[in-house]
Amino acid sequence: MLTKNSQMNISTESILSYQNDAVVNRFCKEHGYSKEDGLVIFAELKKFLTLAVVDTEVQYSPSKAQDAMWHEFIMYTKDYIKFCEDFLGRFVHHVPCEGNQKITNGCSAKKRAVELFGQIVPKYWPNKSITMRCCSYC
């Protein structure tokens, strides 16, 4: 159990147990991933969103796969809002950067995700040299 603040406890186990087949199926169809990979990417996105809420003083940027899954999840607005409120304690905004942004915290995001969740799938996380268009300003 993570404590975001004195009023909100975040359960990593509950976050990882949340599933949404409609989001994953749409993502796989739109982006050419297998269902197995889609489920893994959805899990890694949930980890990323947790970082955005727990570490508000740090600006993390998603990997390309996480960002694409995030876009699909947002399309299901009711589900996305409910997930954010029920599991993260608040809505997590997706704010695109103007122009490209060089990620300087890709390695720290992976390290922090491992600290919180025990393991990650590194290929679905940014590395420090990836250029992204989207940022998580929460």
C-alpha positions in Angstrom: 0.0 0.0 0.0 1.4 3.3 -1.0 0.5 6.5 0.7 0.1 9.5 -1.6 -0.8 11.8 1.2 -2.6 11.5 4.5 -5.9 11.1 2.8 -5.2 8.6 0.0 -3.7 5.2 0.1 -2.9 3.6 -3.3 -2.9 -0.1 -3.6 -0.5 -1.3 -6.3 -2.1 -4.8 -6.2 -5.6 -3.2 -6.9 -4.2 -1.1 -9.7 -2.6 -4.1 -11.4 -5.8 -6.2 -11.0 -7.9 -3.6 -12.9 -8.6 -4.9 -16.4 -10.4 -3.3 -19.4 -10.7 -5.6 -22.4 -12.3 -2.9 -24.6 -9.3 -0.6 -24.2 -6.8 -3.4 -24.8 -8.7 -4.8 -27.7 -8.9 -1.4 -29.4 -5.3 -0.7 -28.8 -4.2 -4.1 -30.3 -6.4 -3.5 -33.4 -5.3 0.1 -33.9 -1.6 -0.5 -33.3 -1.0 -4.1 -34.5 0.0 -5.7 -31.1 -1.0 -9.1 -30.0 -3.5 -9.4 -27.1 -0.7 -10.7 -24.9 1.5 -7.7 -25.6 -1.5 -5.4 -25.2 -2.2 -6.7 -21.7 1.4 -6.2 -20.8 1.4 -2.6 -22.1 -1.8 -1.8 -20.3 -0.2 -3.1 -17.0 2.9 -0.9 -17.7 0.6 2.1 -18.4 -1.1 1.6 -15.0 2.3 1.6 -13.4 3.2 4.8 -15.2 0.0 6.5 -14.2 0.7 5.5 -10.6 4.1 7.2 -10.8 2.5 10.4 -12.0 0.2 10.5 -9.0 2.7 9.3 -6.3 5.7 11.4 -7.5 4.0 14.7 -8.3 7.3 16.6 -7.9 8.9 14.6 -10.8 7.9 15.0 -14.4 7.8 11.5 -16.0 7.1 11.0 -19.7 5.6 7.7 -21.0 7.2 5.5 -23.6 5.7 5.4 -27.1 3.8 2.2 -26.3 2.5 3.6 -22.9 1.5 6.8 -24.6 -0.4 5.0 -27.4 -2.3 2.9 -24.8 -3.0 6.0 -22.7 -4.6 7.6 -25.8 -6.8 4.6 -26.2 -7.8 4.5 -22.5 -8.7 8.2 -22.6 -11.1 7.4 -25.5 -13.2 5.4 -23.0 -13.8 8.5 -20.9 -16.1 7.0 -18.3 -13.8 4.1 -17.7 -10.7 6.3 -17.6 -12.3 8.8 -15.1 -13.5 6.0 -12.9 -10.1 4.2 -12.9 -8.4 7.4 -12.0 -10.8 8.3 -9.2 -11.1 4.8 -7.8 -7.5 3.6 -8.0 -5.4 6.8 -8.1 -7.5 9.2 -6.1 -7.7 11.8 -8.8 -7.9 12.4 -12.5 -4.5 12.2 -14.3 -4.4 14.7 -17.1 -2.6 14.0 -20.3 -0.9 17.1 -21.4 1.1 17.1 -24.7 4.3 19.1 -24.8 4.8 21.8 -27.4 7.4 20.4 -29.8 9.6 17.5 -28.9 11.0 16.9 -25.4 14.1 14.9 -24.6 13.4 12.5 -21.8 16.1 12.9 -19.1 14.3 10.8 -16.5 13.6 7.5 -18.4 16.0 5.5 -16.2 14.7 7.1 -13.0 11.1 6.3 -14.1 12.0 2.6 -14.6 13.9 2.5 -11.3 11.0 4.1 -9.4 8.4 1.8 -11.0 10.5 -1.3 -9.9 10.6 0.2 -6.4 6.8 0.5 -6.3 5.7 -2.6 -8.2 8.6 -5.0 -7.9 9.1 -5.5 -11.6 8.5 -3.9 -14.9 8.8 -4.9 -18.6 11.7 -2.6 -19.5 11.0 -2.6 -23.3 7.7 -0.8 -22.7 9.4 2.0 -20.7 11.3 5.0 -22.0 15.0 5.0 -22.0 16.9 8.2 -21.5 17.5 8.9 -25.2 13.9 8.6 -26.5 12.3 11.8 -27.7 8.6 12.1 -26.8 5.7 14.4 -27.6 3.7 13.9 -24.5 4.4 14.7 -20.9 2.6 14.0 -17.7 2.1 17.3 -15.9 -0.2 16.4 -13.1 
